[in-house]
Amino acid sequence: MYAAPPSEAALSGATWSEEFESLELTRWEVQLYTFPANGCNMLESHATVAGSRLVLRVDRNTEARLPKAFNGGEVGSTHFFKYGLFVVRMKPALARGGVSSFYLMNQWQPKNWEHREIDIEFIGNNLRAVQLTTHDFQDGGRSWKNASSTLDLGFDATADFHEYAILWMKDRVEWFVDRRAIHRETRYVPADPLQIRMNVYMGDLREPGVVQWLGAVDLSTLPAVSEYEWIRYFPLEAIPAAYTSKE
Protein backbone atom coordinates (compact mmCIF):
# COMPACT_ATOMS: atom_id res chain seq x y z
CA MET A 1 0.00 0.00 0.00
CA TYR A 2 1.25 3.48 -0.88
CA ALA A 3 1.48 6.05 1.91
CA ALA A 4 -0.44 9.13 0.84
CA PRO A 5 1.41 12.43 1.34
CA PRO A 6 -0.54 14.57 3.84
CA SER A 7 -2.69 17.37 2.45
CA GLU A 8 -0.38 20.02 3.88
CA ALA A 9 2.49 18.54 1.84
CA ALA A 10 0.98 19.88 -1.39
CA LEU A 11 3.63 20.45 -4.04
CA SER A 12 4.99 23.97 -4.44
CA GLY A 13 6.30 25.76 -7.50
CA ALA A 14 3.45 24.92 -9.87
CA THR A 15 2.81 27.32 -12.74
CA TRP A 16 -0.96 26.69 -12.47
CA SER A 17 -2.81 25.51 -9.37
CA GLU A 18 -6.29 25.27 -7.89
CA GLU A 19 -7.19 25.19 -4.17
CA PHE A 20 -11.00 25.17 -4.69
CA GLU A 21 -11.76 28.09 -2.42
CA SER A 22 -14.51 28.75 -4.96
CA LEU A 23 -15.59 27.50 -8.39
CA GLU A 24 -14.18 30.49 -10.25
CA LEU A 25 -15.95 30.75 -13.59
CA THR A 26 -12.96 32.37 -15.30
CA ARG A 27 -11.05 29.15 -14.54
CA TRP A 28 -13.75 26.45 -14.63
CA GLU A 29 -16.83 25.68 -16.69
CA VAL A 30 -19.53 23.26 -15.57
CA GLN A 31 -20.09 20.61 -18.26
CA LEU A 32 -23.73 19.76 -19.00
CA TYR A 33 -23.50 17.35 -21.93
CA THR A 34 -23.76 13.56 -21.67
CA PHE A 35 -22.99 10.58 -23.95
CA PRO A 36 -24.48 7.12 -24.57
CA ALA A 37 -22.56 5.16 -21.89
CA ASN A 38 -23.34 7.86 -19.31
CA GLY A 39 -26.58 7.17 -17.47
CA CYS A 40 -26.68 10.67 -15.93
CA ASN A 41 -28.19 14.01 -16.66
CA MET A 42 -25.17 16.26 -16.02
CA LEU A 43 -26.38 19.16 -13.88
CA GLU A 44 -24.87 22.43 -12.69
CA SER A 45 -26.26 21.76 -9.20
CA HIS A 46 -24.09 18.62 -8.95
CA ALA A 47 -20.77 20.51 -9.17
CA THR A 48 -20.16 22.67 -6.10
CA VAL A 49 -17.40 23.81 -3.76
CA ALA A 50 -17.65 23.18 -0.02
CA GLY A 51 -14.98 23.27 2.67
CA SER A 52 -12.22 24.13 0.15
CA ARG A 53 -13.06 21.04 -1.91
CA LEU A 54 -14.68 20.54 -5.27
CA VAL A 55 -17.62 18.19 -4.72
CA LEU A 56 -19.13 16.31 -7.66
CA ARG A 57 -22.37 14.54 -6.74
CA VAL A 58 -24.15 11.57 -8.30
CA ASP A 59 -27.67 10.46 -7.32
CA ARG A 60 -30.98 9.12 -8.63
CA ASN A 61 -33.07 11.35 -10.85
CA THR A 62 -36.55 12.08 -9.50
CA GLU A 63 -37.63 14.66 -12.09
CA ALA A 64 -39.78 13.41 -14.98
CA ARG A 65 -38.60 16.26 -17.22
CA LEU A 66 -35.05 14.86 -17.28
CA PRO A 67 -34.42 11.91 -19.63
CA LYS A 68 -31.89 9.79 -17.74
CA ALA A 69 -32.21 7.71 -14.59
CA PHE A 70 -29.40 9.42 -12.66
CA ASN A 71 -27.81 12.85 -12.19
CA GLY A 72 -24.10 13.62 -12.13
CA GLY A 73 -21.57 16.45 -12.26
CA GLU A 74 -18.56 17.51 -14.31
CA VAL A 75 -16.23 20.50 -14.60
CA GLY A 76 -13.48 21.42 -17.06
CA SER A 77 -10.77 24.07 -16.94
CA THR A 78 -11.14 27.05 -19.24
CA HIS A 79 -7.39 26.84 -19.89
CA PHE A 80 -5.85 24.23 -22.21
CA PHE A 81 -2.40 22.85 -21.44
CA LYS A 82 0.49 21.20 -23.26
CA TYR A 83 3.00 18.65 -21.98
CA GLY A 84 3.71 18.52 -18.26
CA LEU A 85 2.77 17.03 -14.91
CA PHE A 86 -0.84 17.18 -13.66
CA VAL A 87 -1.37 16.27 -9.99
CA VAL A 88 -4.65 16.00 -8.08
CA ARG A 89 -5.46 15.09 -4.49
CA MET A 90 -8.87 13.43 -4.56
CA LYS A 91 -11.22 10.84 -3.09
CA PRO A 92 -13.50 9.17 -5.66
CA ALA A 93 -17.16 8.38 -5.12
CA LEU A 94 -18.34 5.12 -3.55
CA ALA A 95 -20.87 4.46 -6.32
CA ARG A 96 -21.25 0.89 -7.55
CA GLY A 97 -21.76 0.93 -11.30
CA GLY A 98 -20.33 4.42 -11.68
CA VAL A 99 -17.18 6.31 -12.65
CA SER A 100 -15.15 9.01 -10.89
CA SER A 101 -12.37 10.61 -12.86
CA PHE A 102 -9.54 13.06 -13.32
CA TYR A 103 -8.59 13.37 -16.98
CA LEU A 104 -7.24 15.50 -19.82
CA MET A 105 -9.15 16.08 -23.07
CA ASN A 106 -8.84 18.16 -26.24
CA GLN A 107 -11.31 20.77 -27.46
CA TRP A 108 -14.71 19.30 -28.33
CA GLN A 109 -15.87 19.85 -31.91
CA PRO A 110 -19.49 19.49 -33.13
CA LYS A 111 -18.49 17.59 -36.29
CA ASN A 112 -15.69 15.16 -37.20
CA TRP A 113 -14.20 15.46 -33.73
CA GLU A 114 -10.88 13.65 -33.39
CA HIS A 115 -11.13 13.10 -29.66
CA ARG A 116 -7.86 12.82 -27.66
CA GLU A 117 -7.83 11.95 -23.98
CA ILE A 118 -5.65 10.78 -21.07
CA ASP A 119 -7.61 9.20 -18.19
CA ILE A 120 -7.45 8.38 -14.52
CA GLU A 121 -10.75 6.59 -13.83
CA PHE A 122 -12.09 4.86 -10.73
CA ILE A 123 -14.72 2.33 -11.74
CA GLY A 124 -17.59 1.10 -9.61
CA ASN A 125 -16.99 -2.62 -9.97
CA ASN A 126 -13.59 -2.51 -8.22
CA LEU A 127 -12.96 0.21 -5.65
CA ARG A 128 -9.36 -0.97 -5.15
CA ALA A 129 -8.38 -0.43 -8.78
CA VAL A 130 -7.65 2.45 -11.15
CA GLN A 131 -8.09 2.43 -14.93
CA LEU A 132 -5.47 4.32 -16.95
CA THR A 133 -6.19 5.03 -20.62
CA THR A 134 -5.08 7.02 -23.64
CA HIS A 135 -7.68 7.63 -26.38
CA ASP A 136 -7.24 8.63 -30.03
CA PHE A 137 -10.21 8.96 -32.38
CA GLN A 138 -8.81 9.01 -35.92
CA ASP A 139 -10.23 9.48 -39.45
CA GLY A 140 -12.50 12.36 -38.50
CA GLY A 141 -13.53 10.60 -35.29
CA ARG A 142 -14.72 7.42 -36.98
CA SER A 143 -11.87 5.14 -35.84
CA TRP A 144 -11.34 4.74 -32.08
CA LYS A 145 -7.91 3.66 -30.86
CA ASN A 146 -7.06 3.30 -27.20
CA ALA A 147 -4.60 1.75 -24.78
CA SER A 148 -6.06 0.87 -21.39
CA SER A 149 -4.75 -0.82 -18.24
CA THR A 150 -6.51 -1.51 -14.95
CA LEU A 151 -4.16 -1.75 -11.97
CA ASP A 152 -4.65 -2.83 -8.37
CA LEU A 153 -4.01 0.02 -5.94
CA GLY A 154 -3.57 -2.04 -2.78
CA PHE A 155 -6.18 0.11 -1.00
CA ASP A 156 -9.81 1.20 -1.28
CA ALA A 157 -9.58 4.48 -3.21
CA THR A 158 -12.92 5.69 -1.81
CA ALA A 159 -11.77 5.46 1.83
CA ASP A 160 -9.43 8.46 1.88
CA PHE A 161 -7.68 11.13 -0.17
CA HIS A 162 -4.66 10.17 -2.25
CA GLU A 163 -2.42 11.95 -4.72
CA TYR A 164 -2.77 10.90 -8.38
CA ALA A 165 -0.78 12.28 -11.28
CA ILE A 166 -0.40 12.23 -15.06
CA LEU A 167 2.99 13.00 -16.60
CA TRP A 168 2.32 13.80 -20.26
CA MET A 169 5.31 13.93 -22.59
CA LYS A 170 5.68 14.03 -26.37
CA ASP A 171 6.42 10.31 -26.66
CA ARG A 172 4.73 8.78 -23.60
CA VAL A 173 2.39 9.14 -20.65
CA GLU A 174 3.25 8.04 -17.10
CA TRP A 175 0.87 7.75 -14.15
CA PHE A 176 1.65 8.05 -10.45
CA VAL A 177 -0.10 7.21 -7.17
CA ASP A 178 1.15 8.99 -4.06
CA ARG A 179 4.28 10.05 -5.97
CA ARG A 180 5.19 6.54 -7.10
CA ALA A 181 5.22 5.65 -10.80
CA ILE A 182 2.76 2.83 -11.54
CA HIS A 183 2.36 2.73 -15.33
CA ARG A 184 3.77 3.98 -18.64
CA GLU A 185 2.12 4.10 -22.08
CA THR A 186 3.63 5.03 -25.46
CA ARG A 187 0.57 4.36 -27.65
CA TYR A 188 -1.92 7.05 -28.70
CA VAL A 189 -0.17 9.91 -26.91
CA PRO A 190 -2.02 13.19 -27.63
CA ALA A 191 -0.25 16.17 -29.20
CA ASP A 192 -3.19 18.63 -29.02
CA PRO A 193 -3.60 21.10 -26.13
CA LEU A 194 -5.69 19.41 -23.43
CA GLN A 195 -8.18 20.63 -20.82
CA ILE A 196 -8.25 19.39 -17.20
CA ARG A 197 -11.57 17.69 -16.48
CA MET A 198 -13.23 15.83 -13.61
CA ASN A 199 -16.55 14.02 -13.50
CA VAL A 200 -18.72 11.50 -11.69
CA TYR A 201 -21.52 9.55 -13.35
CA MET A 202 -23.38 6.23 -13.40
CA GLY A 203 -23.19 3.91 -16.37
CA ASP A 204 -26.16 3.41 -18.67
CA LEU A 205 -26.60 -0.35 -18.37
CA ARG A 206 -28.61 -0.48 -21.60
CA GLU A 207 -25.50 0.37 -23.60
CA PRO A 208 -23.35 -2.54 -24.89
CA GLY A 209 -20.37 -3.35 -22.68
CA VAL A 210 -21.23 -1.00 -19.81
CA VAL A 211 -22.20 -3.74 -17.31
CA GLN A 212 -18.98 -5.61 -18.08
CA TRP A 213 -17.00 -2.40 -17.59
CA LEU A 214 -18.63 -0.88 -14.51
CA GLY A 215 -20.64 -3.68 -12.96
CA ALA A 216 -24.26 -3.51 -11.89
CA VAL A 217 -25.62 -0.35 -10.30
CA ASP A 218 -26.12 -0.64 -6.54
CA LEU A 219 -28.69 1.98 -5.53
CA SER A 220 -27.76 1.63 -1.88
CA THR A 221 -24.44 3.39 -2.64
CA LEU A 222 -26.27 6.52 -3.84
CA PRO A 223 -26.09 9.42 -3.37
CA ALA A 224 -22.30 9.63 -3.52
CA VAL A 225 -19.71 12.35 -3.99
CA SER A 226 -16.26 12.57 -5.53
CA GLU A 227 -14.10 15.15 -3.75
CA TYR A 228 -11.04 17.07 -4.97
CA GLU A 229 -8.78 19.06 -2.63
CA TRP A 230 -6.32 20.64 -5.05
CA ILE A 231 -4.67 20.43 -8.49
CA ARG A 232 -1.14 21.33 -9.64
CA TYR A 233 0.31 21.72 -13.14
CA PHE A 234 4.07 21.80 -13.84
CA PRO A 235 5.60 22.20 -17.31
CA LEU A 236 8.21 19.60 -18.24
CA GLU A 237 11.13 21.84 -17.32
CA ALA A 238 9.80 22.33 -13.77
CA ILE A 239 8.68 18.84 -12.67
CA PRO A 240 9.35 18.29 -8.93
CA ALA A 241 11.96 15.72 -7.97
CA ALA A 242 9.25 13.71 -6.21
CA TYR A 243 7.87 12.89 -9.67
CA THR A 244 10.96 11.59 -11.35
CA SER A 245 9.89 8.24 -12.84
CA LYS A 246 11.66 5.15 -11.52
CA GLU A 247 10.11 2.69 -13.99
C-alpha positions as CSV (number, residue, x, y, z in Angstrom):
1,M,0.0,0.0,0.0
2,Y,1.3,3.5,-0.9
3,A,1.5,6.0,1.9
4,A,-0.4,9.1,0.8
5,P,1.4,12.4,1.3
6,P,-0.5,14.6,3.8
7,S,-2.7,17.4,2.4
8,E,-0.4,20.0,3.9
9,A,2.5,18.5,1.8
10,A,1.0,19.9,-1.4
11,L,3.6,20.4,-4.0
12,S,5.0,24.0,-4.4
13,G,6.3,25.8,-7.5
14,A,3.4,24.9,-9.9
15,T,2.8,27.3,-12.7
16,W,-1.0,26.7,-12.5
17,S,-2.8,25.5,-9.4
18,E,-6.3,25.3,-7.9
19,E,-7.2,25.2,-4.2
20,F,-11.0,25.2,-4.7
21,E,-11.8,28.1,-2.4
22,S,-14.5,28.8,-5.0
23,L,-15.6,27.5,-8.4
24,E,-14.2,30.5,-10.2
25,L,-15.9,30.7,-13.6
26,T,-13.0,32.4,-15.3
27,R,-11.0,29.2,-14.5
28,W,-13.7,26.5,-14.6
29,E,-16.8,25.7,-16.7
30,V,-19.5,23.3,-15.6
31,Q,-20.1,20.6,-18.3
32,L,-23.7,19.8,-19.0
33,Y,-23.5,17.3,-21.9
34,T,-23.8,13.6,-21.7
35,F,-23.0,10.6,-23.9
36,P,-24.5,7.1,-24.6
37,A,-22.6,5.2,-21.9
38,N,-23.3,7.9,-19.3
39,G,-26.6,7.2,-17.5
40,C,-26.7,10.7,-15.9
41,N,-28.2,14.0,-16.7
42,M,-25.2,16.3,-16.0
43,L,-26.4,19.2,-13.9
44,E,-24.9,22.4,-12.7
45,S,-26.3,21.8,-9.2
46,H,-24.1,18.6,-8.9
47,A,-20.8,20.5,-9.2
48,T,-20.2,22.7,-6.1
49,V,-17.4,23.8,-3.8
50,A,-17.7,23.2,0.0
51,G,-15.0,23.3,2.7
52,S,-12.2,24.1,0.2
53,R,-13.1,21.0,-1.9
54,L,-14.7,20.5,-5.3
55,V,-17.6,18.2,-4.7
56,L,-19.1,16.3,-7.7
57,R,-22.4,14.5,-6.7
58,V,-24.2,11.6,-8.3
59,D,-27.7,10.5,-7.3
60,R,-31.0,9.1,-8.6
61,N,-33.1,11.4,-10.8
62,T,-36.6,12.1,-9.5
63,E,-37.6,14.7,-12.1
64,A,-39.8,13.4,-15.0
65,R,-38.6,16.3,-17.2
66,L,-35.0,14.9,-17.3
67,P,-34.4,11.9,-19.6
68,K,-31.9,9.8,-17.7
69,A,-32.2,7.7,-14.6
70,F,-29.4,9.4,-12.7
71,N,-27.8,12.8,-12.2
72,G,-24.1,13.6,-12.1
73,G,-21.6,16.5,-12.3
74,E,-18.6,17.5,-14.3
75,V,-16.2,20.5,-14.6
76,G,-13.5,21.4,-17.1
77,S,-10.8,24.1,-16.9
78,T,-11.1,27.1,-19.2
79,H,-7.4,26.8,-19.9
80,F,-5.9,24.2,-22.2
81,F,-2.4,22.9,-21.4
82,K,0.5,21.2,-23.3
83,Y,3.0,18.6,-22.0
84,G,3.7,18.5,-18.3
85,L,2.8,17.0,-14.9
86,F,-0.8,17.2,-13.7
87,V,-1.4,16.3,-10.0
88,V,-4.7,16.0,-8.1
89,R,-5.5,15.1,-4.5
90,M,-8.9,13.4,-4.6
91,K,-11.2,10.8,-3.1
92,P,-13.5,9.2,-5.7
93,A,-17.2,8.4,-5.1
94,L,-18.3,5.1,-3.5
95,A,-20.9,4.5,-6.3
96,R,-21.3,0.9,-7.6
97,G,-21.8,0.9,-11.3
98,G,-20.3,4.4,-11.7
99,V,-17.2,6.3,-12.7
100,S,-15.1,9.0,-10.9
101,S,-12.4,10.6,-12.9
102,F,-9.5,13.1,-13.3
103,Y,-8.6,13.4,-17.0
104,L,-7.2,15.5,-19.8
105,M,-9.2,16.1,-23.1
106,N,-8.8,18.2,-26.2
107,Q,-11.3,20.8,-27.5
108,W,-14.7,19.3,-28.3
109,Q,-15.9,19.9,-31.9
110,P,-19.5,19.5,-33.1
111,K,-18.5,17.6,-36.3
112,N,-15.7,15.2,-37.2
113,W,-14.2,15.5,-33.7
114,E,-10.9,13.7,-33.4
115,H,-11.1,13.1,-29.7
116,R,-7.9,12.8,-27.7
117,E,-7.8,12.0,-24.0
118,I,-5.7,10.8,-21.1
119,D,-7.6,9.2,-18.2
120,I,-7.5,8.4,-14.5
121,E,-10.8,6.6,-13.8
122,F,-12.1,4.9,-10.7
123,I,-14.7,2.3,-11.7
124,G,-17.6,1.1,-9.6
125,N,-17.0,-2.6,-10.0
126,N,-13.6,-2.5,-8.2
127,L,-13.0,0.2,-5.6
128,R,-9.4,-1.0,-5.2
129,A,-8.4,-0.4,-8.8
130,V,-7.6,2.4,-11.1
131,Q,-8.1,2.4,-14.9
132,L,-5.5,4.3,-16.9
133,T,-6.2,5.0,-20.6
134,T,-5.1,7.0,-23.6
135,H,-7.7,7.6,-26.4
136,D,-7.2,8.6,-30.0
137,F,-10.2,9.0,-32.4
138,Q,-8.8,9.0,-35.9
139,D,-10.2,9.5,-39.4
140,G,-12.5,12.4,-38.5
141,G,-13.5,10.6,-35.3
142,R,-14.7,7.4,-37.0
143,S,-11.9,5.1,-35.8
144,W,-11.3,4.7,-32.1
145,K,-7.9,3.7,-30.9
146,N,-7.1,3.3,-27.2
147,A,-4.6,1.7,-24.8
148,S,-6.1,0.9,-21.4
149,S,-4.7,-0.8,-18.2
150,T,-6.5,-1.5,-14.9
151,L,-4.2,-1.8,-12.0
152,D,-4.6,-2.8,-8.4
153,L,-4.0,0.0,-5.9
154,G,-3.6,-2.0,-2.8
155,F,-6.2,0.1,-1.0
156,D,-9.8,1.2,-1.3
157,A,-9.6,4.5,-3.2
158,T,-12.9,5.7,-1.8
159,A,-11.8,5.5,1.8
160,D,-9.4,8.5,1.9
161,F,-7.7,11.1,-0.2
162,H,-4.7,10.2,-2.2
163,E,-2.4,11.9,-4.7
164,Y,-2.8,10.9,-8.4
165,A,-0.8,12.3,-11.3
166,I,-0.4,12.2,-15.1
167,L,3.0,13.0,-16.6
168,W,2.3,13.8,-20.3
169,M,5.3,13.9,-22.6
170,K,5.7,14.0,-26.4
171,D,6.4,10.3,-26.7
172,R,4.7,8.8,-23.6
173,V,2.4,9.1,-20.6
174,E,3.3,8.0,-17.1
175,W,0.9,7.7,-14.2
176,F,1.6,8.0,-10.4
177,V,-0.1,7.2,-7.2
178,D,1.2,9.0,-4.1
179,R,4.3,10.0,-6.0
180,R,5.2,6.5,-7.1
181,A,5.2,5.6,-10.8
182,I,2.8,2.8,-11.5
183,H,2.4,2.7,-15.3
184,R,3.8,4.0,-18.6
185,E,2.1,4.1,-22.1
186,T,3.6,5.0,-25.5
187,R,0.6,4.4,-27.6
188,Y,-1.9,7.0,-28.7
189,V,-0.2,9.9,-26.9
190,P,-2.0,13.2,-27.6
191,A,-0.3,16.2,-29.2
192,D,-3.2,18.6,-29.0
193,P,-3.6,21.1,-26.1
194,L,-5.7,19.4,-23.4
195,Q,-8.2,20.6,-20.8
196,I,-8.3,19.4,-17.2
197,R,-11.6,17.7,-16.5
198,M,-13.2,15.8,-13.6
199,N,-16.6,14.0,-13.5
200,V,-18.7,11.5,-11.7
201,Y,-21.5,9.5,-13.3
202,M,-23.4,6.2,-13.4
203,G,-23.2,3.9,-16.4
204,D,-26.2,3.4,-18.7
205,L,-26.6,-0.4,-18.4
206,R,-28.6,-0.5,-21.6
207,E,-25.5,0.4,-23.6
208,P,-23.4,-2.5,-24.9
209,G,-20.4,-3.4,-22.7
210,V,-21.2,-1.0,-19.8
211,V,-22.2,-3.7,-17.3
212,Q,-19.0,-5.6,-18.1
213,W,-17.0,-2.4,-17.6
214,L,-18.6,-0.9,-14.5
215,G,-20.6,-3.7,-13.0
216,A,-24.3,-3.5,-11.9
217,V,-25.6,-0.3,-10.3
218,D,-26.1,-0.6,-6.5
219,L,-28.7,2.0,-5.5
220,S,-27.8,1.6,-1.9
221,T,-24.4,3.4,-2.6
222,L,-26.3,6.5,-3.8
223,P,-26.1,9.4,-3.4
224,A,-22.3,9.6,-3.5
225,V,-19.7,12.4,-4.0
226,S,-16.3,12.6,-5.5
227,E,-14.1,15.2,-3.7
228,Y,-11.0,17.1,-5.0
229,E,-8.8,19.1,-2.6
230,W,-6.3,20.6,-5.1
231,I,-4.7,20.4,-8.5
232,R,-1.1,21.3,-9.6
233,Y,0.3,21.7,-13.1
234,F,4.1,21.8,-13.8
235,P,5.6,22.2,-17.3
236,L,8.2,19.6,-18.2
237,E,11.1,21.8,-17.3
238,A,9.8,22.3,-13.8
239,I,8.7,18.8,-12.7
240,P,9.4,18.3,-8.9
241,A,12.0,15.7,-8.0
242,A,9.2,13.7,-6.2
243,Y,7.9,12.9,-9.7
244,T,11.0,11.6,-11.4
245,S,9.9,8.2,-12.8
246,K,11.7,5.2,-11.5
247,E,10.1,2.7,-14.0
